[in-house]
Amino acid sequence: MENRIFKIASVCGAGYATSGWIAARLGDALKERNIDADISEVKVVDLALVAENYDLIVSASELSDIYNVPVVASSSIITGIGFDETLEKIIKKLEEVKDKK
């Protein structure tokens, strides 16, 4: 997705360990597919305040769909089981928002 840097929020309860793992794993996988992303680690309690700054929210656990931003939730990013399917969902969501300013 040419010359576009996507802003992705990697979300977990504390905003450290799990979200850091998601950010690293997802960042590597997107880079392999030539998709540029700026992935930030965000605490779930802070998400409502910053959600509008992101193109996509990615979480290891289910989140309420209360944000005006697409959400992909899947433990596969952590476990690796079903990761490719989750990655395809994430890429599809990024394609849907690629023209968003």
C-alpha positions in Angstrom: 0.0 0.0 0.0 2.1 2.7 -1.5 3.6 5.6 0.4 1.2 5.2 3.3 2.3 4.7 6.9 -0.6 3.3 8.9 -1.0 4.2 12.5 -1.9 1.1 14.6 -2.7 0.9 18.3 -1.5 -2.3 19.9 -3.7 -2.7 23.0 -3.5 -4.7 26.2 -4.4 -4.1 29.8 -1.2 -2.5 31.0 0.1 -1.3 27.7 3.5 -3.1 28.1 4.3 -6.8 27.7 1.4 -8.1 25.6 1.0 -5.0 23.5 4.8 -4.9 23.0 4.8 -8.5 21.7 1.8 -7.7 19.4 3.6 -4.6 18.1 6.8 -6.4 17.4 5.2 -9.5 15.7 2.7 -7.5 13.7 5.3 -4.9 12.7 7.6 -7.7 11.3 4.8 -9.4 9.5 3.6 -6.2 7.8 7.2 -5.2 6.9 7.6 -8.6 5.1 4.6 -7.6 3.0 5.9 -4.1 2.3 3.3 -2.4 4.4 4.6 0.5 6.5 3.1 0.9 10.0 3.7 3.0 13.0 2.6 0.8 15.9 2.1 2.3 19.3 1.5 0.4 22.6 -1.6 1.6 24.3 -3.3 0.7 27.6 -6.9 -0.3 27.2 -8.0 2.3 29.8 -6.4 5.1 27.6 -7.8 3.9 24.3 -11.0 6.0 24.3 -8.8 9.1 24.6 -6.5 8.3 21.7 -8.4 5.9 19.4 -9.2 8.6 16.8 -5.5 9.0 16.2 -5.2 5.5 14.7 -6.2 3.8 11.5 -6.6 0.4 13.3 -6.7 -1.0 16.8 -5.2 -4.5 17.3 -5.8 -6.4 20.6 -5.1 -9.9 21.9 -8.6 -9.9 23.5 -12.0 -8.8 22.5 -12.8 -5.1 22.8 -16.1 -3.3 22.6 -16.8 -1.9 19.2 -17.3 1.7 20.5 -14.5 3.4 18.6 -14.7 5.0 15.2 -11.7 2.9 14.2 -11.7 -0.7 13.0 -10.7 -3.2 15.7 -9.1 -6.6 15.1 -8.9 -8.8 18.2 -7.2 -12.1 18.2 -5.1 -14.2 20.5 -3.4 -15.7 17.5 -1.0 -12.8 17.4 0.3 -14.1 20.8 -0.1 -17.8 20.3 0.8 -18.0 16.6 -2.1 -20.4 16.0 -4.2 -18.9 13.2 -1.8 -15.9 12.8 -1.9 -15.9 9.0 -5.7 -15.6 9.0 -5.5 -12.7 11.5 -2.9 -11.0 9.5 -5.1 -11.2 6.4 -7.9 -9.6 8.4 -5.6 -6.8 9.5 -4.4 -6.2 6.0 -8.0 -6.1 4.7 -8.9 -3.5 7.4 -5.9 -1.4 6.4 -6.9 -1.6 2.7 -10.4 -0.3 3.8 -8.9 2.7 5.6 -6.0 3.5 3.3 -7.6 6.6 1.8 -8.6 8.0 5.3 -6.8 11.2 6.2 
